[in-house]
Amino acid sequence: QVQLVESGGGLVQAGGSLRLSCAASGRTLSSYYMGWFRQAPGKEREFVAAISRSGGSIYYAGSVKGRFTISRDNAKNTVYLQMNSLRPDDTALYYCAANTGWGPLDLGSKAWEYDYWGQGTQVTVSS
């Protein structure tokens, strides 16, 4: 079973950037496809981005496409979310999630497609 710990959140002004990290332990990260989700107060958890085990498939929510970049370093057992041009509506608790999938290009965009979750890191964007 894999354990996930997010870091890198904080307070940033609109237009700024942050890089979130998700460190995995317990199992090698290369066994899992990974996703980032976020949840703002009073809202449902929403998909942000996902990357396959091999890194060969990547998928973004429309609201972040062109601004956010997901990447992974399997040697460091870490997944990243580079967030640029941040907006106040990006304010949320950001979670990383993992699941094994079937093939090296599998990934998921729904919360139910992930079995393992971190505790989240808060991102606040001021206007």
C-alpha positions in Angstrom: 0.0 0.0 0.0 1.3 3.5 -0.9 1.2 6.5 1.4 1.0 10.0 -0.1 2.1 13.3 1.4 1.5 16.6 -0.4 3.5 19.7 0.1 4.2 23.1 -1.5 0.9 24.9 -0.9 0.7 28.4 0.5 -0.6 31.9 -0.1 0.1 33.6 -3.4 -1.2 36.6 -5.3 -3.2 36.3 -8.4 -0.9 35.7 -11.4 1.7 34.0 -9.3 3.0 30.4 -9.3 3.3 27.5 -6.9 4.7 24.0 -7.4 3.0 21.2 -5.4 4.8 17.9 -4.6 3.3 14.6 -3.7 5.9 12.2 -2.2 5.0 8.5 -2.1 6.3 5.9 0.4 5.6 2.3 1.0 5.5 1.3 -2.7 7.3 2.4 -5.8 5.5 5.2 -7.5 6.0 3.7 -10.9 3.3 1.1 -10.0 0.6 3.8 -9.9 -1.1 6.3 -12.1 -1.5 9.6 -10.3 -3.9 12.4 -10.1 -4.4 15.8 -8.5 -7.8 16.9 -7.2 -9.0 20.0 -5.3 -11.8 20.9 -3.1 -12.9 24.4 -2.2 -15.1 25.2 0.8 -18.7 24.2 0.1 -17.9 22.6 -3.2 -17.4 19.1 -4.5 -14.0 17.6 -5.0 -13.0 18.2 -8.6 -10.4 16.7 -10.9 -7.4 18.8 -11.8 -4.8 16.6 -13.7 -3.7 13.1 -14.1 -0.6 11.3 -15.4 -0.1 7.6 -16.3 2.4 5.3 -14.8 4.8 5.8 -17.7 4.1 9.5 -18.0 3.0 8.9 -21.6 -0.6 9.9 -21.0 -1.6 13.2 -19.3 -5.0 14.8 -18.9 -6.1 18.1 -17.6 -9.4 19.7 -16.5 -10.4 22.4 -18.9 -10.2 25.1 -16.1 -6.4 24.5 -15.7 -5.3 23.4 -19.1 -2.5 25.7 -20.3 -1.8 27.0 -16.8 -1.0 23.8 -14.8 1.5 21.1 -15.6 1.6 17.6 -14.0 4.8 15.6 -14.1 6.4 12.7 -12.3 9.9 11.6 -11.3 9.6 7.9 -10.5 13.2 7.8 -9.4 12.3 10.3 -6.6 8.9 8.7 -6.0 7.4 12.1 -6.5 4.7 13.7 -8.6 4.5 17.4 -9.2 1.9 20.0 -10.1 3.3 23.2 -11.4 0.7 25.9 -11.2 1.1 29.2 -13.1 -1.1 32.2 -13.7 -3.0 31.4 -10.5 -6.5 32.9 -10.0 -8.6 33.3 -6.9 -10.9 30.5 -8.0 -7.9 28.1 -7.8 -8.1 28.5 -4.0 -8.7 25.0 -2.6 -7.3 22.1 -0.7 -5.3 20.1 -3.2 -5.0 16.4 -3.0 -2.9 13.9 -4.8 -4.2 10.4 -5.4 -3.0 7.1 -6.8 -4.2 3.8 -8.2 -2.6 0.9 -10.0 -4.6 0.7 -13.3 -4.1 -1.9 -16.0 -1.6 -0.6 -18.4 1.2 2.0 -18.5 -1.0 4.6 -20.2 -4.1 4.2 -18.0 -5.2 7.2 -15.9 -8.4 8.4 -14.3 -10.3 11.7 -14.0 -12.9 10.6 -11.4 -12.3 10.4 -7.7 -13.7 6.8 -7.6 -10.9 5.7 -9.9 -8.4 6.3 -7.1 -7.8 4.1 -4.1 -5.1 6.1 -2.3 -5.2 9.7 -1.2 -3.0 12.1 0.6 -4.2 14.6 3.3 -4.0 17.6 1.1 -2.1 20.9 0.9 -3.9 24.3 1.0 -3.5 26.7 -1.8 -4.9 30.2 -1.3 -4.8 32.8 -4.1 -5.5 36.4 -3.2 -6.8 38.9 -5.6 
